[in-house]
Amino acid sequence: MSQVTKHHRVLIAGGGAAGITVAARLKRKGPADLDIAIVEPSDAHYYQPAFTLVGAGAYTLDATRKAEAKLIPPGVKYIRGQVKEFDPANNRVKLAGGTTITYDYLVVATGVKLDWSKIEGLRETLGRNGVCSNYSPDYVNYTWECVRNLNTGAKTVFTQAPLPFKCPGAPQKAAYLTADHMNRNGLRESCDVQFFTHAPVIFGVPFFARELVKVAARHKIGVNYQHNLVAVDGAGKTATFERVSDAARGERVTVPFDLLHVSPAQSPHDEVRSSALANAAGWVEVDQATMQHVKFPNVFSLGDVCSTPNSKTAAAVRKQAPVVVRNLLHMMAKETAEKGYDGYASCPLTTAYGKVIMAEFTYGGKVTPTLPLDPAKESAINWQIKTTGLPILYWNYMLKGHEWFPKHNTAFVEPK
């Protein structure tokens, strides 16, 4: 079969939050006739930050989903397909099926893949036997089914994978909401809630970790540090963890469960990992302030797939996208890329129904709140922002290419 070759001025690999936002912003700020194409294999686009709420019965999956084609900005070419090979030395990509696309500028926004198979037995039992996960639209409704069907004496287990993975607060948010649901239904005193994390701390930013330890204690959640889920026996209702601390490295612990919520290991897609774009760990290697590739100046990357050492959240994309667009336009004008991304990320930590700690921070874990509220405290206002404000911001502003958003306070000083 003969190979078809097409060319676009700007090619965006990935039509998720990052890809759509960059395309929409380019249409607003770039030349009117700028030729832009998005390659995306999925026909459905999800607002993933709400999956935690779906798994807790506080949001519907349908409300998180829109047709991909309807989100593509007017004037942007939508190519339904998947990039299978990146060839940045020759400014081209190859799609599944054989089509080759050349470009002047490339934006890589392919996100991450969920590595269910890294945990023995997980794929075979996921979605049944009480094994659930909020990380996929395929299973998030089953999380709520498992939670609402819990009975007296239930044993619940929540796991957190090794970093990096998207939305690092999501695994413990599921635990908090489940414990709160139990309490509201008179089950908490008889049930057991255990949280197992690969990390040595409950959260990577100490300012918020101090508060989250208190939240876990209030919910009577057992927190087990430096444990990594390695195997699941769905029929036998047991989960096996490997200890990763220096003192007990390699030891295995098996625990019973009635509900097991899993956060899977996550990694770049194979076509990214095997390309010249990737660093040793497989992520697209960019300058952490300009979002420009360190070897190929006409390539930019943002979102979950890039190498920036920030928390992988939609809020990070919201701050990265304008930087990518400005620097793409600089490149087109033969100008130097400018630094603009400070590592901002936001993690709305749902600590109970109606309560959220809005964790906002930049590189190095510097706390940078947006609102003039105590960032360490749970707030009903933050719950409204999480459940109502942020979805509106996402669909109607971010994905439409608007850049104006409230500024985060980089001058905030943590109280002693």
C-alpha positions as CSV (number, residue, x, y, z in Angstrom):
1,M,0.0,0.0,0.0
2,S,1.4,3.4,-0.9
3,Q,2.2,5.8,1.9
4,V,0.2,9.0,2.2
5,T,2.1,12.1,3.3
6,K,0.5,15.3,4.6
7,H,1.9,18.5,6.0
8,H,0.8,20.9,8.6
9,R,2.4,24.1,10.0
10,V,1.6,23.1,13.6
11,L,0.9,19.5,14.4
12,I,-0.4,18.6,17.9
13,A,-0.2,15.0,19.0
14,G,-3.0,14.4,21.5
15,G,-6.4,16.0,21.8
16,G,-6.8,15.9,25.6
17,A,-6.8,19.0,27.9
18,A,-3.3,20.0,26.8
19,G,-3.8,19.6,23.0
20,I,-7.2,21.3,22.8
21,T,-6.1,24.2,24.9
22,V,-3.0,24.9,22.9
23,A,-4.9,24.7,19.6
24,A,-7.6,27.0,20.8
25,R,-5.1,29.5,22.2
26,L,-3.1,29.4,18.9
27,K,-6.2,30.2,17.0
28,R,-6.8,33.2,19.2
29,K,-3.3,34.6,19.2
30,G,-1.7,33.3,16.0
31,P,-2.1,34.4,12.4
32,A,-5.7,33.9,11.2
33,D,-4.6,31.5,8.5
34,L,-2.3,29.4,10.7
35,D,-2.5,25.7,9.7
36,I,-3.0,23.6,12.8
37,A,-3.9,19.9,13.0
38,I,-4.7,17.7,16.1
39,V,-4.1,13.9,16.0
40,E,-6.2,12.1,18.6
41,P,-7.4,8.5,18.6
42,S,-10.4,8.8,21.0
43,D,-13.8,10.2,20.0
44,A,-14.7,11.0,23.6
45,H,-13.1,13.7,25.8
46,Y,-13.4,13.4,29.6
47,Y,-13.0,16.0,32.3
48,Q,-10.9,13.7,34.4
49,P,-10.6,15.8,37.6
50,A,-14.2,15.0,38.4
51,F,-13.6,11.2,38.4
52,T,-13.0,11.3,42.1
53,L,-16.5,12.8,42.5
54,V,-18.0,10.2,40.2
55,G,-16.5,7.4,42.3
56,A,-18.1,9.0,45.3
57,G,-21.6,9.4,43.8
58,A,-21.3,13.2,43.8
59,Y,-21.1,13.7,40.1
60,T,-22.2,11.7,37.0
61,L,-19.9,10.2,34.4
62,D,-22.0,11.7,31.6
63,A,-21.3,15.2,32.9
64,T,-17.5,14.6,32.5
65,R,-17.8,13.5,28.8
66,K,-18.1,15.4,25.6
67,A,-17.6,14.4,22.0
68,E,-14.0,15.1,20.9
69,A,-15.1,16.5,17.5
70,K,-17.2,19.2,19.1
71,L,-14.2,20.5,21.2
72,I,-11.8,20.9,18.2
73,P,-11.5,24.7,17.7
74,P,-13.0,26.0,14.4
75,G,-10.3,26.0,11.7
76,V,-8.3,23.3,13.3
77,K,-8.0,20.0,11.4
78,Y,-9.0,16.9,13.4
79,I,-7.2,13.8,12.4
80,R,-8.8,10.7,14.0
81,G,-5.8,8.5,14.5
82,Q,-2.8,7.6,16.7
83,V,0.8,8.6,16.3
84,K,2.9,5.4,16.3
85,E,6.3,6.8,15.5
86,F,7.9,10.2,16.2
87,D,10.8,11.2,13.9
88,P,11.8,14.7,15.1
89,A,15.1,14.7,13.2
90,N,13.0,14.7,10.0
91,N,10.1,16.7,11.3
92,R,7.6,13.9,10.8
93,V,5.4,11.4,12.5
94,K,3.8,8.2,11.3
95,L,0.3,7.2,12.2
96,A,-1.2,3.7,12.7
97,G,-2.2,2.7,9.2
98,G,0.9,4.1,7.6
99,T,0.1,7.8,6.9
100,T,3.0,10.1,7.4
101,I,2.6,13.7,8.5
102,T,5.3,16.3,8.3
103,Y,5.3,19.5,10.2
104,D,7.1,22.8,10.9
105,Y,6.3,22.7,14.6
106,L,5.2,19.8,16.8
107,V,3.4,19.9,20.2
108,V,3.4,16.6,22.1
109,A,0.5,16.2,24.4
110,T,-0.2,12.5,24.4
111,G,-0.7,12.1,28.1
112,V,0.2,8.9,29.9
113,K,-0.9,5.2,29.7
114,L,-2.3,3.3,32.7
115,D,-0.1,0.3,33.3
116,W,-2.7,-2.1,34.9
117,S,-0.5,-5.1,33.9
118,K,2.3,-4.0,36.1
119,I,0.3,-5.4,39.0
120,E,-0.1,-9.2,38.9
121,G,-3.7,-10.3,38.6
122,L,-5.1,-6.8,38.5
123,R,-6.3,-6.7,34.9
124,E,-8.1,-10.0,35.2
125,T,-10.2,-8.8,38.2
126,L,-10.6,-5.0,37.6
127,G,-14.2,-4.0,37.6
128,R,-15.4,-7.0,39.6
129,N,-14.7,-8.7,42.9
130,G,-14.7,-5.3,44.6
131,V,-11.6,-4.2,42.7
132,C,-12.1,-0.6,41.4
133,S,-10.3,2.5,40.2
134,N,-11.2,6.1,39.7
135,Y,-8.4,6.5,37.1
136,S,-10.4,5.2,34.2
137,P,-13.9,6.1,32.9
138,D,-14.3,2.3,32.3
139,Y,-14.3,1.6,36.0
140,V,-15.1,4.7,37.9
141,N,-18.9,4.0,38.1
142,Y,-17.9,0.6,39.6
143,T,-16.1,2.5,42.4
144,W,-19.4,4.1,43.5
145,E,-21.2,0.8,43.2
146,C,-18.6,-0.8,45.5
147,V,-18.8,2.1,48.0
148,R,-22.6,2.3,48.2
149,N,-22.9,-1.5,48.7
150,L,-20.5,-1.6,51.7
151,N,-21.8,-3.4,54.7
152,T,-21.1,-3.7,58.4
153,G,-17.5,-4.9,59.0
154,A,-16.2,-4.1,55.5
155,K,-12.5,-4.0,54.9
156,T,-11.5,-1.3,52.4
157,V,-8.0,-0.8,51.0
158,F,-6.7,2.2,48.9
159,T,-3.4,2.2,47.1
160,Q,-1.1,4.9,45.8
161,A,1.4,4.0,43.0
162,P,5.0,5.2,42.7
163,L,5.4,8.7,41.2
164,P,5.1,10.0,38.6
165,F,1.4,9.7,38.0
166,K,-1.5,12.1,37.3
167,C,-3.3,13.8,40.2
168,P,-1.2,12.5,43.1
169,G,-3.9,13.4,45.6
170,A,-6.6,11.2,43.9
171,P,-5.9,7.9,45.7
172,Q,-6.2,9.4,49.2
173,K,-9.2,11.5,48.2
174,A,-11.1,8.3,47.4
175,A,-10.2,7.0,50.9
176,Y,-11.5,10.2,52.6
177,L,-14.8,10.2,50.7
178,T,-15.4,6.5,51.4
179,A,-14.7,6.9,55.1
180,D,-17.0,9.9,55.2
181,H,-19.7,8.0,53.3
182,M,-19.4,5.2,55.9
183,N,-19.7,7.6,58.7
184,R,-22.8,9.2,57.2
185,N,-24.4,5.8,56.9
186,G,-23.5,4.4,60.4
187,L,-20.9,2.0,59.1
188,R,-17.6,3.7,60.1
189,E,-17.1,2.2,63.5
190,S,-17.4,-1.4,62.3
191,C,-15.4,-1.0,59.1
192,D,-11.7,-0.8,58.4
193,V,-10.1,1.8,56.0
194,Q,-6.4,1.3,55.1
195,F,-4.3,3.6,52.8
196,F,-1.1,2.1,51.3
197,T,1.3,4.5,49.6
198,H,4.6,3.8,47.9
199,A,5.8,7.2,49.3
200,P,7.4,7.9,52.7
201,V,4.9,10.8,53.2
202,I,1.2,11.2,52.7
203,F,1.7,14.2,50.3
204,G,4.8,15.6,48.6
205,V,4.4,19.2,49.9
206,P,5.1,19.3,53.6
207,F,2.7,22.2,54.3
208,F,-0.3,20.2,53.1
209,A,1.1,16.9,54.3
210,R,0.8,18.1,57.9
211,E,-2.9,18.8,57.5
212,L,-3.6,15.6,55.6
213,V,-2.1,13.5,58.4
214,K,-4.7,15.1,60.6
215,V,-7.5,14.4,58.1
216,A,-6.6,10.8,57.9
217,A,-6.5,10.5,61.7
218,R,-9.9,12.1,61.9
219,H,-11.3,9.6,59.5
220,K,-9.5,6.8,61.4
221,I,-7.7,5.7,58.3
222,G,-4.6,3.5,58.8
223,V,-1.8,5.0,56.7
224,N,0.9,2.5,55.6
225,Y,3.9,4.2,54.1
226,Q,6.4,2.7,51.6
227,H,4.2,-0.1,50.4
228,N,3.8,-0.9,46.7
229,L,0.9,-3.0,45.4
230,V,2.4,-5.9,43.4
231,A,-0.4,-8.5,43.2
232,V,-4.2,-8.8,43.5
233,D,-6.2,-12.0,44.0
234,G,-9.7,-10.9,43.1
235,A,-11.5,-14.2,43.8
236,G,-9.6,-14.6,47.1
237,K,-10.1,-11.0,48.0
238,T,-6.5,-10.3,48.9
239,A,-4.0,-7.6,47.9
240,T,-0.2,-8.2,48.2
241,F,2.2,-5.3,48.9
242,E,6.0,-5.1,48.7
243,R,7.7,-3.0,51.3
244,V,10.2,-0.5,49.8
245,S,11.8,1.0,52.9
246,D,15.5,0.4,53.4
247,A,14.8,-1.5,56.6
248,A,12.3,-3.9,55.1
249,R,12.9,-3.7,51.3
250,G,11.4,-6.7,49.5
251,E,9.2,-8.0,52.3
252,R,5.7,-8.8,51.2
253,V,2.5,-8.2,53.1
254,T,-0.9,-9.6,52.1
255,V,-4.1,-8.0,53.3
256,P,-7.8,-8.9,52.8
257,F,-10.3,-6.6,51.3
258,D,-14.0,-6.2,50.5
259,L,-13.2,-3.1,48.4
260,L,-9.8,-2.4,46.8
261,H,-9.3,0.9,45.1
262,V,-6.2,0.9,42.9
263,S,-4.1,3.7,41.5
264,P,-2.2,2.1,38.6
265,A,1.4,2.7,37.7
266,Q,1.6,5.2,34.8
267,S,4.1,5.8,32.1
268,P,4.6,7.5,28.7
269,H,3.1,5.7,25.7
270,D,5.5,3.3,24.0
271,E,5.8,5.5,20.9
272,V,7.0,8.4,23.0
273,R,9.3,6.3,25.2
274,S,11.1,4.8,22.2
275,S,11.6,8.1,20.3
276,A,14.4,10.6,20.2
277,L,12.1,13.0,22.1
278,A,12.4,11.0,25.4
279,N,14.8,11.3,28.3
280,A,16.2,8.2,30.0
281,A,12.9,7.7,31.9
282,G,10.8,8.0,28.8
283,W,9.3,11.4,29.2
284,V,9.5,14.1,26.5
285,E,12.5,16.1,27.6
286,V,11.7,19.9,27.8
287,D,13.1,22.9,29.5
288,Q,11.0,23.2,32.6
289,A,10.4,27.0,32.2
290,T,9.9,27.3,28.4
291,M,8.4,23.9,27.7
292,Q,10.6,23.7,24.6
293,H,12.4,20.5,23.8
294,V,16.0,20.5,24.8
295,K,17.3,19.1,21.5
296,F,14.7,19.9,18.9
297,P,13.8,23.6,19.1
298,N,10.7,23.3,16.9
299,V,9.2,20.8,19.4
300,F,7.2,21.6,22.5
301,S,5.5,19.4,25.1
302,L,3.1,19.9,28.0
303,G,0.8,18.0,30.2
304,D,1.3,14.6,31.7
305,V,3.8,13.4,29.1
306,C,6.5,16.0,29.5
307,S,9.5,15.9,31.8
308,T,8.8,19.0,33.9
309,P,9.0,18.1,37.7
310,N,5.6,19.4,38.6
311,S,2.5,17.6,39.8
312,K,0.6,16.2,36.8
313,T,-2.8,18.0,36.9
314,A,-5.1,19.9,34.6
315,A,-4.3,23.0,36.5
316,A,-0.7,22.6,35.4
317,V,-1.8,22.4,31.8
318,R,-3.8,25.6,32.3
319,K,-0.6,27.4,33.1
320,Q,1.7,25.6,30.7
321,A,-0.4,26.1,27.6
322,P,0.0,29.9,27.3
323,V,3.7,29.5,27.7
324,V,3.8,26.9,24.9
325,V,1.7,29.2,22.6
326,R,3.8,32.3,23.3
327,N,7.0,30.4,22.5
328,L,5.6,28.8,19.4
329,L,4.8,32.2,18.1
330,H,8.3,33.4,19.2
331,M,9.8,30.6,17.1
332,M,7.7,31.5,14.1
333,A,9.0,35.1,14.4
334,K,12.6,33.9,14.7
335,E,12.7,35.0,18.4
336,T,14.0,33.3,21.5
337,A,11.8,31.2,23.7
338,E,11.0,32.9,27.0
339,K,10.7,31.4,30.5
340,G,7.2,31.5,31.8
341,Y,6.1,28.3,33.6
342,D,6.9,28.2,37.3
343,G,5.8,24.6,38.0
344,Y,2.3,25.6,39.2
345,A,-0.1,22.8,39.9
346,S,-3.3,22.6,41.9
347,C,-4.8,19.6,43.7
348,P,-8.3,20.1,45.2
349,L,-8.1,17.6,48.0
350,T,-11.6,16.4,48.8
351,T,-11.3,15.6,52.4
352,A,-15.0,14.9,52.9
353,Y,-18.3,15.5,51.2
354,G,-18.6,19.3,51.1
355,K,-15.0,20.0,52.2
356,V,-11.8,20.6,50.1
357,I,-8.3,21.7,50.8
358,M,-7.1,23.6,47.8
359,A,-3.4,22.6,47.5
360,E,-1.7,25.0,45.1
361,F,2.1,25.0,44.7
362,T,5.0,25.6,42.3
363,Y,8.4,24.0,41.7
364,G,10.0,22.9,45.0
365,G,6.7,22.6,46.8
366,K,6.3,26.4,47.3
367,V,2.8,27.1,48.4
368,T,1.1,29.6,46.1
369,P,-2.7,30.1,46.9
370,T,-5.0,31.9,44.6
371,L,-7.8,32.9,47.0
372,P,-7.2,34.9,50.2
373,L,-8.2,31.9,52.3
374,D,-6.1,29.8,54.7
375,P,-4.7,27.3,52.2
376,A,-4.2,24.7,54.9
377,K,-7.9,24.6,55.9
378,E,-10.8,22.5,54.6
379,S,-13.4,24.8,53.1
380,A,-17.0,24.5,51.8
381,I,-16.1,27.3,49.3
382,N,-13.4,25.1,47.8
383,W,-15.9,22.3,47.5
384,Q,-18.1,24.6,45.3
385,I,-15.1,25.6,43.3
386,K,-14.2,21.9,42.8
387,T,-17.7,20.7,41.9
388,T,-19.0,23.7,40.0
389,G,-16.4,26.4,39.3
390,L,-13.5,24.4,37.9
391,P,-15.7,22.4,35.4
392,I,-17.0,25.7,34.0
393,L,-13.5,27.1,33.9
394,Y,-12.3,24.0,32.0
395,W,-15.1,23.6,29.4
396,N,-15.9,27.3,28.7
397,Y,-12.6,29.1,29.2
398,M,-9.5,26.8,29.2
399,L,-10.6,24.6,26.2
400,K,-11.8,27.8,24.4
401,G,-8.3,29.3,24.5
402,H,-8.9,32.0,27.1
403,E,-5.8,32.9,29.1
404,W,-7.1,35.2,31.8
405,F,-7.2,33.4,35.1
406,P,-6.7,34.6,38.7
407,K,-3.0,34.7,39.5
408,H,-1.5,32.5,42.2
409,N,0.2,34.2,45.0
410,T,4.0,33.5,44.7
411,A,4.7,35.8,47.6
412,F,2.8,33.7,50.1
413,V,4.7,33.0,53.3
414,E,4.0,29.8,55.2
415,P,3.1,30.5,58.8
416,K,5.6,29.3,61.4
